[in-house]
Amino acid sequence: MNKKKKVTVLIADDQTLFREGIRDVLSGEKWIEVVGEAADGPQAVALAKKLKPDVVLMDIKLPKLDGISATKQIRASVPEVNVLMLSSFEDEAHVLDAIQAGANGYLSKMLPAAELVNSIKTFTAEGLMIPQQLMGKLLHGLRRMGEGGMPSQATLTKTEIKVMDLLGKGMSNKELAKELGCSVKTIKNHLNSAFHKLGVSSRTEAVVKAIEKGLISSEGTKFEDEE
């Protein structure tokens, strides 16, 4: 993360007290700047387009336009804006819908304040934020969707497929570099190439798309077992 540039955040939640609570927590961090607040879906989309924040903290249940639909519109019109879904729902269907809509992560609204801050910090560094217990549900849903699917037409190299596989096990860029015996810069080049071929813009989307296309398997992942 660039220390010279603050991470800009837009908060989208219809509950005023909850929204203000998150704002107060994040405003206490010198590296975060809350640039806007939205109380409904259309407002969230409009502000995301106008402000182009680094991250939108998006409530999954918003009036007028739900968080899933708002995320789709934001990712379609301003793909450089990342969306972290906030939800009290932790079932497979909601997690899968959010990621398929383009969300870069999925967090529980019950997270303690310190964990929310740490989650944003981890996301800005690694581009992936799905808790271990939710990743298992996501992978299960993708596995069911992929049964009987057509073989992938993506032309990833063997190294890129290996990177995607390790990425699916939750490895950071540094860990990937160590595992493959190369530099972090080389890993970033592999990631950028794979992202382009898969038509995605984030680590989360890349893992999801790679599983959907059968390039890597969701079997044997360590998301649910890692510390």
Secondary structure, 3 states (H helix, E strand, C coil): CCCCCCEEEEEECCCHHHHHHHHHHHHCCCCEEEEEEECCHHHHHHHHHHHCCCEEEEECCCCCCCHHHHHHHHHHHCCCCEEEEEECCCCHHHHHHHHHCCCCEEEECCCCHHHHHHHHHHHHHHCCECCHHHHHHHHHHHHHHHCCCCCCCCCCCHHHHHHHHHHCCCCCHHHHHHHHCCCHHHHHHHHHHHHHHHCCCCHHHHHHHHHHCCCCCCCCCCCCCCC
